[in-house]
């Protein structure tokens, strides 16, 4: 009888079997179809014929005490993520698509209520053991229980994970729409169950762990440097998603105390490439250097949202609980003066959490966005519907009297008045707070923050700047032990589950989350879910605009500035494909060009000999004089 029932089910495709039927694919897109087809050879922005060899030397700041970048404890070594492969790889020339790495193929139904990853039979850890579905299940569980807090949010909608076969793993999802979840799982690093099952995953470790990525740990000295060596037997080196990547034989990170020291080291050729985020250094720090002596300054445009950088109010503190107070303090940050006098006019004021993209809230809400916001109209301030959000502009001459007057009105409404030159509340308590920064970047932030503190003083507010070392800074931000910090939330071209981690109420009290502002807003929570459940790109854009608008009108941060490009300074030894990319520079597709490298070495030798000759001439003249 059982045989007959199985035969009937096969004939008529019984639901119990049909539930998990889907066509295997090598790529998946968040919305629509992925750009690259089944037989693609390599990503268009990677050179499959790039030569292997040479060393890439980079800089890092502070120190490190672990090679596990996926836990809250310790400070991980720069570049440690290169030790571990993920199930799939995200492309850089699409909004959000992924292609097979450890997972050779992916299967899922139209409603994305589950996903299957079929493991590539060639996939291997560095110790030669095969990667199996059991390793994937172990990785998922260890990340969710002992990994960074973000993994609990990212994987919160996974109901069950099962190793159905040695190379096949099934993830079932909880009821509800979460189109992004299969792609989020595709980004999951995979760990060796054999290696980790008798070790504490949450502890710091300077024993290089067994991974499966393109690089292994070579030499290192804590707080000074770490070298990664390319694995010549890397199992995935010929896969389409990897072809043309990871061309450097070695990648070395040298650690520096601060950015000023790092710049001087760079100019002395101590390392090869630097992302220059400071306008002053971009304009003036490299004077006397040019392509003639081997240095290149170049801006690479991209299509990524700018994200949000700003002074962040910790609303867990009573003094920042009132939105009117936060708005008032934002008014006296004089961006126009800062841009003119400190940044050479190079920046644009950030007016959105998603500037430089179609997802930024502009003008008044309309269409799908308006319809969505109307659902929460009774919980939102009327300005959301009636006023275009715009940060006030100053005259850039240091005169902010109109802004001060408006700020005083808001503070008075919130119960703060100036008494003997000091802003106090009804209980006579002075308004004072601390702005916490990382000492590694203190030289850059002091010149920006101190003028802001002077303007706050004009309101009667006592603000002080405090710089602490990188380890203490991380510990304090992980536990939300600060009044105000400077933070940058990067954004992707396809926002999703990470928004819970940035702004969600449940993240506000979880140590290590990035809800640094302590946001607990039911409308924000609801709009995040609208983003996650968006069935198409148009709905995603509308929901993101709505979230953006609500965050802006709540004044959780004092927005800073952005530039829609990546500014690099590098020594002319590299080859690269230079077509502009949606997601910016892909450094792991660069390579050491042998001819350029040789020419650069010859140029440096020539400069060395010239310097030696100059010293010799000076010495000879001194001998003649004396």
C-alpha positions in Angstrom: 0.0 0.0 0.0 2.8 2.5 0.9 4.5 1.9 -2.5 1.2 2.6 -4.2 0.7 5.9 -2.3 4.1 7.1 -3.2 3.4 6.2 -6.9 0.2 8.2 -6.8 2.0 11.2 -5.3 4.6 11.1 -7.9 2.0 11.0 -10.7 -0.1 13.8 -9.3 2.6 16.0 -7.6 1.3 15.7 -4.0 1.7 19.0 -2.1 4.0 17.4 0.5 6.5 16.8 -2.3 5.7 19.9 -4.5 6.4 22.2 -1.6 10.1 21.9 -2.0 10.4 21.8 -5.8 12.2 24.7 -7.5 14.6 25.0 -10.4 18.3 25.3 -9.3 19.9 28.6 -10.3 23.5 29.9 -10.1 22.3 33.5 -9.3 19.5 35.3 -7.6 18.3 38.9 -7.6 16.4 40.8 -4.9 13.9 42.0 -7.5 13.7 40.9 -11.1 16.3 38.7 -12.8 20.1 38.6 -12.1 22.3 40.2 -14.8 24.6 37.2 -15.3 23.2 34.0 -16.7 23.9 30.3 -16.0 27.1 30.1 -18.1 28.7 33.4 -17.3 32.5 33.2 -17.1 33.4 36.2 -14.8 32.0 39.5 -13.6 32.4 42.2 -16.2 34.4 44.4 -13.8 37.0 41.7 -13.1 39.9 40.8 -15.5 40.2 37.0 -15.7 43.7 37.3 -17.2 45.0 39.6 -14.4 48.5 38.4 -13.3 49.0 37.0 -9.9 51.8 38.2 -7.7 53.2 41.1 -5.6 52.2 42.6 -2.4 49.4 45.1 -1.5 50.4 47.2 1.6 47.6 49.0 3.5 47.2 50.8 6.7 45.0 50.2 9.8 44.5 52.0 13.1 44.7 51.1 16.8 45.4 47.4 17.4 43.8 44.0 17.2 43.4 40.9 19.5 41.4 38.4 17.4 41.1 36.8 14.0 37.4 36.2 14.4 35.6 39.2 13.1 32.1 37.8 13.8 31.9 38.2 17.6 31.4 41.2 19.8 34.5 40.4 21.9 37.8 42.0 21.0 39.0 44.0 18.0 39.4 41.9 14.9 42.5 42.2 12.7 42.0 44.3 9.6 41.2 42.0 6.6 40.3 39.0 8.8 37.1 38.5 6.7 39.3 37.2 3.8 39.9 34.0 5.7 36.3 32.9 5.3 34.2 32.2 2.2 30.4 32.8 2.1 27.6 30.7 0.5 27.3 33.3 -2.3 29.0 36.4 -3.7 27.3 39.8 -4.3 28.0 41.5 -7.6 29.1 45.1 -7.7 27.2 46.2 -10.9 23.6 45.4 -9.8 21.4 46.7 -7.0 21.4 43.4 -5.2 22.2 40.1 -6.8 24.3 37.1 -5.7 26.0 34.2 -7.4 27.3 30.9 -6.3 30.5 30.4 -4.2 30.3 27.7 -1.5 26.8 27.1 -2.7 27.0 26.1 -6.3 23.3 26.6 -6.9 20.3 28.0 -5.0 16.7 26.9 -5.1 13.6 28.7 -3.8 9.9 29.1 -4.7 8.3 32.2 -6.0 7.0 33.2 -2.6 10.6 32.8 -1.1 9.2 30.9 1.9 12.2 28.7 1.9 15.6 28.4 0.3 18.0 25.5 -0.5 21.7 25.9 -1.0 23.4 23.1 -2.9 27.1 22.9 -1.8 29.8 22.8 -4.4 31.4 19.4 -4.1 34.8 21.0 -4.7 34.5 23.4 -1.7 37.2 22.8 0.9 38.5 24.3 4.1 42.2 25.2 4.4 42.9 21.9 6.2 41.6 20.0 3.1 38.4 18.8 4.6 35.2 19.2 2.5 32.6 21.8 3.3 29.3 20.1 4.0 25.7 21.0 4.8 26.5 20.2 8.4 29.1 22.9 8.4 26.5 25.4 7.1 24.0 24.4 9.8 26.7 24.7 12.5 27.7 28.2 11.1 24.1 29.4 11.1 23.5 28.3 14.7 26.8 29.5 16.1 26.3 33.0 14.5 22.8 33.3 15.8 23.7 32.3 19.4 27.3 33.5 19.8 28.0 35.9 16.9 27.5 39.6 16.5 24.1 40.8 17.5 23.2 41.7 13.9 23.0 38.0 13.1 20.1 37.6 15.5 18.2 40.3 13.6 19.3 39.1 10.1 18.3 35.5 10.8 15.3 36.2 13.0 12.8 35.0 10.4 14.4 31.6 9.9 12.2 28.9 11.4 14.3 25.9 10.8 17.6 24.8 9.1 18.2 21.2 8.0 21.0 19.4 6.4 18.9 17.3 4.0 21.8 15.7 2.3 25.6 15.9 2.8 25.7 18.8 0.2 22.2 20.2 0.5 20.9 22.5 3.2 17.3 23.7 3.6 16.2 26.9 5.4 12.5 27.2 6.2 11.2 30.7 7.0 8.5 31.9 9.4 5.2 33.2 7.9 5.5 36.6 6.3 7.2 38.2 3.3 10.9 38.6 3.6 12.3 38.6 0.0 15.7 39.5 1.1 16.3 36.6 3.5 17.6 34.1 0.9 20.2 36.7 -0.1 21.0 37.5 3.5 21.7 33.8 4.1 23.8 33.8 0.9 26.1 36.3 2.6 26.7 33.9 5.6 30.3 32.9 6.3 30.8 29.2 6.7 32.9 27.8 9.5 34.4 24.3 10.0 32.3 22.4 12.5 35.2 20.1 13.1 37.5 22.9 14.0 35.2 25.0 16.2 33.1 22.4 18.0 35.6 22.1 20.9 36.4 25.8 21.0 34.7 28.9 22.4 33.5 30.8 19.3 32.7 33.9 21.3 36.3 34.3 22.7 39.1 36.3 21.2 41.7 34.3 19.5 45.1 35.0 17.9 45.4 31.4 16.7 44.6 31.7 13.0 41.3 29.7 12.6 40.7 27.2 9.8 38.8 29.0 7.0 38.1 28.4 3.4 38.8 31.9 1.9 41.4 33.1 -0.7 43.9 34.1 2.0 45.5 32.6 5.1 47.2 34.4 8.0 51.0 34.7 7.6 53.2 36.8 9.9 51.7 39.1 12.4 52.5 41.1 15.5 49.7 42.4 17.6 49.2 46.1 17.3 51.9 46.4 14.6 51.1 44.5 11.5 49.4 41.4 10.0 50.2 39.7 6.6 47.8 37.5 4.7 49.1 35.1 2.1 47.2 34.0 -1.0 46.3 30.3 -1.0 47.7 29.0 -4.3 45.4 26.0 -3.9 42.3 28.0 -3.1 39.5 25.7 -4.1 37.3 28.5 -5.7 39.9 30.2 -7.8 38.4 29.2 -11.1 34.7 29.9 -10.2 33.0 32.6 -12.3 32.3 34.8 -9.2 36.0 34.6 -8.2 37.8 34.7 -11.6 40.0 37.9 -11.7 39.8 38.5 -8.0 42.5 38.1 -5.2 45.5 38.8 -7.4 48.0 39.8 -4.7 50.3 37.1 -3.3 50.4 39.0 0.0 48.2 41.7 1.6 49.9 43.5 4.6 48.2 45.8 7.0 50.5 48.1 9.1 48.9 49.7 12.2 49.3 53.4 13.0 48.4 55.7 15.9 46.5 58.2 13.9 45.8 59.5 10.4 48.5 62.2 10.4 51.2 59.6 11.1 49.7 57.3 8.5 49.8 60.0 5.8 53.5 60.7 6.4 54.2 57.0 6.3 52.3 56.7 3.0 54.3 59.6 1.5 57.4 57.7 2.4 56.1 54.7 0.5 55.5 52.6 3.7 52.2 51.4 2.1 50.6 51.5 -1.3 47.1 53.0 -1.1 45.0 55.2 1.1 41.3 56.2 1.1 41.4 59.9 1.8 38.3 61.0 3.7 39.6 64.3 4.9 39.2 67.2 2.5 42.1 69.1 4.0 44.5 66.2 3.4 43.0 65.6 0.0 43.8 69.2 -1.1 47.1 69.9 0.7 48.7 66.9 2.2 50.2 65.6 -1.0 51.7 68.8 -2.4 54.9 68.1 -4.2 53.8 64.7 -5.3 52.4 63.9 -8.7 52.2 61.1 -11.3 55.8 62.1 -12.3 57.1 60.8 -9.0 54.7 57.9 -9.0 51.7 59.1 -6.9 48.2 59.2 -8.2 45.2 61.1 -6.7 41.9 59.9 -8.2 38.2 60.1 -7.4 36.1 57.1 -8.3 32.4 58.0 -8.7 29.8 55.4 -7.6 26.0 55.0 -7.4 25.8 54.1 -3.7 23.5 55.8 -1.2 25.6 58.2 0.9 24.3 56.8 4.2 24.2 59.0 7.2 27.2 60.5 9.0 26.6 62.8 11.9 26.7 63.7 15.6 24.5 61.0 17.2 22.3 61.8 20.2 22.0 59.0 22.7 18.3 59.3 23.4 18.7 56.9 26.3 20.1 60.0 28.1 17.3 62.2 29.6 18.8 65.4 28.2 18.2 64.2 24.6 14.8 62.5 25.1 12.9 65.6 23.8 12.9 66.0 20.0 12.8 69.8 20.3 16.2 69.7 22.2 17.7 67.6 19.5 16.4 69.9 16.8 17.8 72.9 18.6 21.3 71.4 19.0 21.3 70.6 15.3 20.6 74.2 14.3 23.9 75.5 15.7 26.1 73.1 13.7 27.3 75.5 11.0 27.9 73.3 8.0 28.3 76.1 5.6 31.1 77.7 7.6 32.8 74.3 8.1 32.6 73.5 4.4 34.0 76.8 3.4 36.8 77.1 6.0 37.8 73.5 6.7 36.7 71.5 3.6 37.5 73.8 0.7 33.9 73.7 -0.4 34.2 70.0 -1.4 31.2 68.6 0.4 27.4 68.5 0.1 25.2 68.7 3.2 23.5 65.5 4.1 19.8 65.9 3.9 18.8 62.3 3.9 19.8 58.9 5.3 19.8 57.7 1.6 21.2 60.7 -0.2 22.7 60.1 -3.7 20.0 57.6 -4.5 16.3 57.3 -5.6 15.4 56.3 -2.0 16.0 59.8 -0.5 12.9 61.5 0.7 12.6 64.7 -1.3 9.8 67.4 -1.3 6.5 66.3 0.1 5.4 62.7 0.2 3.3 61.5 -2.7 2.1 58.3 -4.4 3.0 55.1 -2.7 5.0 56.8 0.0 2.1 59.1 1.0 -0.3 56.2 1.1 2.1 54.3 3.3 2.6 57.2 5.7 -1.1 57.8 5.9 -1.4 54.5 7.7 0.5 56.0 10.7 -0.8 59.6 10.4 -2.0 59.8 14.0 1.5 58.8 15.3 3.5 61.2 13.1 4.2 64.9 13.5 2.1 67.0 11.0 5.3 68.3 9.4 5.9 64.9 7.8 2.9 65.7 5.5 3.0 69.5 5.2 6.6 70.6 5.1 9.6 69.7 3.0 12.5 68.6 5.3 15.5 70.9 4.8 18.3 71.7 7.1 18.7 75.5 7.6 21.6 77.2 5.7 23.8 79.8 7.3 25.7 82.6 5.7 29.1 80.8 6.1 30.6 83.8 7.9 30.2 82.5 11.4 27.1 84.6 12.1 24.4 82.1 13.2 22.2 84.6 15.1 18.9 83.4 13.4 19.7 79.8 14.2 20.5 80.7 17.8 17.2 82.5 18.2 15.2 79.6 16.8 17.2 77.1 19.0 16.5 79.2 22.2 12.8 79.1 21.4 12.8 75.3 21.0 14.8 74.8 24.2 12.5 77.1 26.2 9.5 75.0 24.9 11.3 71.9 26.2 11.8 73.5 29.7 15.4 74.8 29.4 16.3 78.4 30.1 19.6 80.4 30.4 20.4 81.3 34.0 23.6 83.2 34.6 24.9 82.2 31.2 24.2 78.5 31.8 21.3 76.5 30.2 19.4 74.9 33.0 16.1 72.9 33.4 13.4 73.6 36.0 15.3 71.6 38.6 18.4 73.9 38.1 20.4 71.2 36.5 22.9 72.4 33.9 22.8 71.2 30.3 26.2 69.5 29.8 27.3 66.5 27.9 30.4 64.7 26.4 31.2 64.0 22.8 33.1 60.8 22.6 35.6 60.1 19.7 38.2 57.5 18.9 41.7 58.8 19.5 42.9 57.3 16.2 40.8 59.9 14.4 41.0 62.7 17.0 43.1 65.1 14.9 40.4 65.1 12.2 37.4 65.4 14.5 38.8 68.0 16.9 38.9 70.8 14.3 35.3 70.0 13.3 33.9 69.4 16.7 35.5 72.3 18.6 33.7 75.0 16.5 30.4 73.2 17.2 31.2 73.1 20.9 31.8 76.9 20.8 28.4 77.4 19.2 26.8 75.2 21.8 28.4 77.3 24.5 26.5 80.3 23.0 23.3 78.4 24.0 24.7 78.0 27.5 25.5 74.4 26.9 28.6 72.8 28.4 29.9 70.3 25.9 33.3 68.7 26.1 35.2 66.5 23.6 36.8 63.3 24.9 39.1 61.1 22.9 39.7 57.5 24.1 41.8 54.6 22.6 40.2 52.3 20.0 39.5 49.4 22.5 37.9 51.7 25.0 35.9 53.4 22.3 34.5 50.1 21.0 33.7 48.9 24.5 31.8 52.1 25.3 29.9 52.2 22.0 29.0 48.5 22.3 27.4 49.2 25.7 26.0 52.6 24.7 28.1 54.4 27.4 28.2 57.8 25.9 26.2 61.0 25.5 27.0 61.8 21.8 29.3 60.1 19.3 30.1 60.5 15.6 28.9 57.6 13.5 28.5 56.6 9.9 25.7 54.2 8.9 26.5 53.0 5.4 23.5 52.1 3.2 23.2 49.6 0.3 21.3 50.0 -3.0 18.7 47.6 -1.6 17.9 48.2 2.1 16.5 45.4 4.1 17.0 43.5 7.3 19.9 45.6 8.5 17.5 48.5 9.1 16.2 46.6 12.2 19.8 46.6 13.5 20.2 50.3 12.8 16.9 51.7 14.0 14.7 48.9 15.4 13.3 49.0 18.9 14.6 45.5 19.8 18.1 46.6 18.9 18.1 49.6 21.2 18.9 47.6 24.3 21.1 44.9 22.8 24.8 45.5 23.4 26.8 45.7 20.2 23.9 46.7 17.9 24.2 49.8 15.7 21.1 51.5 17.1 23.4 54.0 18.6 20.7 56.6 19.0 18.5 54.3 21.1 15.5 54.6 18.8 12.3 53.1 20.1 9.6 54.2 17.7 6.7 52.0 16.6 6.3 53.8 13.3 10.0 53.3 12.5 9.6 49.6 13.4 6.6 49.3 11.1 8.3 51.0 8.2 11.3 48.7 8.5 9.0 45.7 8.1 7.4 47.4 5.1 10.9 47.6 3.6 11.7 44.0 4.4 8.4 42.7 3.0 8.4 44.9 -0.2 7.3 42.7 -3.1 9.0 44.8 -5.8 11.5 47.6 -6.3 8.8 50.4 -6.5 7.4 49.3 -3.1 10.9 49.1 -1.6 11.8 52.7 -2.7 8.5 54.0 -1.4 8.9 52.3 2.0 12.6 53.5 2.3 11.5 57.1 1.5 8.9 56.9 4.2 11.4 55.6 6.8 13.9 58.2 5.7 11.3 61.0 6.2 10.3 59.8 9.7 13.9 59.5 10.9 14.7 63.0 9.6 11.8 64.6 11.4 12.7 62.9 14.6 16.2 64.6 14.6 18.1 61.6 16.0 21.4 62.9 14.5 23.0 66.2 13.5 23.7 65.4 9.8 27.1 66.1 8.4 28.1 65.9 4.8 28.9 63.5 1.9 30.7 63.3 -1.4 29.4 60.9 -4.1 32.8 59.3 -4.8 35.7 57.4 -3.3 38.9 59.5 -3.1 42.1 57.4 -3.4 45.7 58.2 -3.3 47.9 55.3 -4.5 51.4 54.6 -5.8 51.4 53.9 -9.5 52.0 50.1 -9.5 48.5 48.8 -10.1 46.5 47.5 -13.0 42.7 47.8 -12.9 39.6 48.0 -15.1 38.3 51.6 -14.7 34.7 51.5 -15.8 32.6 53.3 -13.1 30.8 50.8 -10.9 27.5 51.2 -9.0 29.2 49.9 -5.9 32.4 51.8 -6.3 36.0 50.6 -6.2 36.6 46.8 -6.1 40.1 46.6 -4.8 40.3 42.9 -4.9 40.0 43.0 -8.7 43.2 45.1 -8.9 46.6 43.6 -9.6 50.3 44.6 -9.5 51.3 45.6 -13.0 54.9 44.3 -13.5 55.9 47.1 -15.8 54.5 49.8 -13.6 55.9 48.2 -10.5 59.4 48.0 -12.1 59.2 51.7 -13.2 58.1 52.8 -9.8 61.0 50.9 -8.2 63.5 52.4 -10.7 62.1 55.9 -9.9 62.5 55.4 -6.2 66.0 54.1 -6.7 66.8 57.2 -8.7 65.4 59.4 -6.0 67.4 57.5 -3.4 70.6 58.0 -5.3 69.8 61.7 -5.9 69.2 62.1 -2.1 72.5 60.3 -1.4 74.3 62.6 -3.9 72.8 65.6 -2.2 74.0 64.5 1.2 77.5 63.8 -0.3 77.6 67.3 -1.8 76.6 68.9 1.5 79.2 66.9 3.3 81.9 67.9 0.8 81.0 71.6 1.1 81.1 71.4 4.9 84.6 69.9 4.6 85.7 72.7 2.3 84.3 75.4 4.7 85.9 73.9 7.8 
